[in-house]
Amino acid sequence: MIQPLLIKGGRIIDPSQGIDHSGNILIKDGTIAWLLRDEGQETCLPEHCLVLDAHRLVVCPGFIDLHCHLREPGFEEKETIATGTEAAARGGFTTVCCMPNTNPPIDNKAVVDYVKDKARKRGIIRVLPIGCISKGRRGEELAEMGELAQAGVVAYSDDSDPVRDSRLMRHALEYSRNFGLPIIDHCEDTTLTEDGVMNEGWVATRLGLRGMPTIAEEIMVARDIALAELTKGRLHIAHVSTRGSVELIRRAKEKGVAITAEVTPHHLTLTEERVMGNEAAPQPLSLLSYDTNAKVKPPLRTRREIEALILGLKEGVIDAIATDHAPHTEVDKRCEFGLAAFGISGLETALGALMGLVHSGELDLPLLISKLTIEPARIIGKEIGTLRMGAPGDVTIFDPEAEWVVDPKAFASKGKNTPLAGRILKGRVMATVCGGKIVFQDKHLRLEKSHDIKERVRE
Ligand code: DOR
């Protein structure tokens, strides 16, 4: 039995109910029992509950990550379900959807069962597997989509690879309608990105590296939209990174195509200059250097693309923020740029990085929270991402003003591959509660028993 938990005195922001006020929340039997506006009086304390003091902190529904790589089974040297879910809890996430580019890939019931079983035994938050679109992720024939749906996948994707074959994509969109699940595509025309390792532009030219043009993404987004319109299937575009993609998605939504989209914290906050090292202090020409931790697919782009992505979020063209947490080993990254693996370890820095956009006035806080909670919940059709009475007791508590220095060595994730090492971020997760259980708690957070508080008041 989990002890009831009272979260007291925080700024409660729940975009699913349009709530933004101070108050108290009681979680009992793993679900939200009540949420009350704090009118200044002392809340009457229920007997035998834990009390978490959230004054000056933001209290919101637990974050949901639509897109992360937990690497298990098959790549346990990069991450496991145990380390990945611990990293997620530290980042404020209570649900993560894990991508199927594992070994074996999640393309049949046995692998879905394996992931779910591991998550139950070793995971500390909710893990929802995504199944493959194609058998073995080979892009040749459809995976057993019905079997995967029955086994409990929440979407289909061949992520890290696009679905190159248009006929296969058409059939995937058609067939997925039977199960009401979205097809998530990694949009990349590989004939245009072949051998590319970063954004096509002046930095690639200066470093002598092969570029990946924005059009490579946009061509696939346009094709997928055309197929979604034809088939009436549900399409979700992963990690949108270009202005042109935002425009295509905007027009598709206006036409009524069943399309949603996500953007990552790194595409919203970092530019291609980061590949050269610290963007705040670029190297002089004589000291050309690079940082493989900034090598990611799609690549970090330009300020112009970032502005369009932020506007896309604000206008509802982009529905959700997803981390694309892609942990890699040191060996995968400590090598020449062309040989390094693509990917950024993002679960533990997501909130801090995104809060930078709130502090600079580019995004407002309730909007940011909606993109991490109710919006991703809608995409996967789950009754989470809300603090409504009776919903699962998933809550994230963070200090919007706390500054901290990113130290990858201190990550719970095995993936230390972050381009933010040494950066000061403002915004820090203080506690994460999943199904009423505290799965992460900062050492500075005060947690007391209601009984002890009552005794103290009596004295
Ligand atoms: O940078 C990336 N890394 N992009 C992807 O699409 C896949 C991911 C990975 O699995 O490492």
Residues whose N, C-alpha, C, O or C-beta is under 5 A from the ligand:
A	BS01	DOR	H69 D159 S160 V296 K297 P298 A326 F342 G343 I344
